[in-house]
Amino acid sequence: MILYHRGAAIQPSVTRRGHTYIARVSLLEEDGEATSLGDLGEFANYDCAYAFAVRCATAFVDGQPMPRSPFNASLLRTS
């Protein structure tokens, strides 16, 4: 689904990695500049990952600091 915020088109996406969901987002601004914010964080469910991607995108468009994800499972993994 594409959402619009202050003239920017926001396309959040969620992918599954193991038992977690990865939040991502792509933006297309009014001037035609496309930006991908990459992997934003890992979440326990789809809905939380999607909502976080939207929060990050709106913060980016508004020039606000990006929110931090609640945890990063890759930091918890051990060899």
Secondary structure, DSSP 8 states (H G I E B T S, - for coil): --EEETTEEEEEEEEEETTEEEEEEEEE-TTS-EEEEEEEEEESSHHHHHHHHHHHHHHHHHT------S--HHHH---
